[in-house]
């Protein structure tokens, strides 16, 4: 006789099956179709033909694609370093014996729950109108013109917004990590005569390495996939100087008639992110073992 399914099992499958169906429909299936389109000359509408690996070959000779990769890597490297340094400093402050710690943690987390587009439009108004007005009023030359209008420095404005929003999540992760460090370890280090700086490098930082690994991987991935800030602040300009890979895939894939070509770009970009994440995990795990 067949064993009857228990109510618990029925509830489990009633919850899991719809989730799996939605995940496959809105995530897995589009990925598979995008991979197939990467071998075609599909423009996003009409008919198309299979062109083999031509899109992938053209990616490596396209100047605009190369420029977007350089910008994205520069932005991700600078953003990852700044976010993790600032987050760790803020986490150490929040973990110290100060008043209103819970309220401050809530305030720090506000930027993370706000939409990237909303934050971008707010900072766009700040960079375009408020700061130039302040610069003109106090005769400060570098503030008199919007930083977003400079092909050389616009990426810094985008970086400021990205870092400001990303610090919140990383800070919370570091605070959680600091709370796992046993207090008796600190007491032992102080008995041995360790100062604050030595205590941080010899005690706190080694015990935080698993959380450093998580933050490095997550922040690098998020900065590589920057889109909202570009969309709301610069739209890739001026002169395509802030055009990230994600924005280029969206813009030329949806509006530029390069759906097949940008699908190939998306596949390569996906592989790049996976390789970087695996490399980071491997290096950081070795570092944890050494410590």
FENURMO-V150407 format. One record per backbone hydrogen bond with DSSP energy under -1.0 kcal/mol. CO is the residue of the C=O (numbers start at 1). NH is the residue of the N-H. If there is no record, write none. Layout:
CO | NH
CO | NH
This chain:
6 | 10
7 | 11
8 | 12
9 | 13
10 | 14
11 | 15
12 | 16
13 | 17
15 | 19
16 | 20
17 | 21
18 | 22
19 | 23
20 | 24
21 | 25
22 | 26
23 | 27
23 | 28
24 | 29
27 | 31
28 | 32
29 | 33
30 | 34
31 | 35
32 | 36
33 | 37
34 | 38
36 | 39
37 | 40
39 | 51
39 | 52
42 | 260
49 | 41
51 | 54
53 | 57
54 | 58
55 | 59
58 | 61
62 | 66
63 | 67
64 | 68
65 | 69
66 | 70
67 | 71
68 | 72
69 | 73
70 | 74
71 | 75
72 | 76
73 | 77
74 | 78
75 | 79
76 | 80
77 | 81
78 | 82
79 | 83
80 | 84
81 | 85
82 | 86
83 | 87
84 | 88
85 | 89
86 | 90
87 | 91
88 | 92
89 | 93
90 | 94
91 | 95
96 | 98
100 | 104
101 | 105
102 | 106
103 | 107
104 | 108
105 | 109
110 | 113
115 | 119
116 | 120
117 | 121
118 | 122
119 | 123
120 | 124
121 | 125
122 | 126
123 | 127
124 | 128
125 | 129
125 | 130
126 | 131
129 | 133
130 | 134
131 | 135
132 | 136
133 | 137
134 | 138
135 | 140
140 | 143
141 | 144
146 | 149
147 | 150
150 | 154
153 | 156
153 | 157
154 | 158
155 | 159
156 | 160
157 | 161
158 | 162
159 | 163
160 | 164
161 | 165
162 | 166
163 | 167
166 | 170
167 | 171
168 | 172
169 | 173
170 | 174
171 | 175
172 | 176
173 | 177
174 | 178
175 | 179
177 | 180
178 | 181
183 | 187
184 | 188
185 | 189
186 | 190
187 | 191
188 | 192
189 | 194
190 | 193
195 | 199
196 | 200
197 | 201
198 | 202
199 | 203
199 | 204
200 | 205
203 | 207
204 | 208
208 | 212
209 | 213
210 | 214
211 | 215
212 | 216
213 | 217
214 | 218
215 | 219
216 | 220
217 | 221
218 | 222
219 | 223
220 | 224
221 | 225
223 | 226
227 | 231
228 | 232
229 | 233
230 | 234
230 | 235
234 | 237
236 | 242
238 | 241
244 | 248
245 | 249
246 | 250
247 | 251
248 | 252
249 | 253
250 | 254
251 | 255
252 | 258
258 | 262
259 | 263
260 | 264
261 | 265
262 | 266
263 | 267
264 | 268
265 | 269
266 | 270
267 | 271
268 | 272
269 | 273
270 | 274
271 | 275
272 | 276
273 | 277
274 | 278
275 | 279
276 | 280
277 | 281
278 | 282
279 | 283
280 | 284
281 | 285
282 | 286
283 | 287
284 | 288
285 | 289
286 | 290
287 | 291
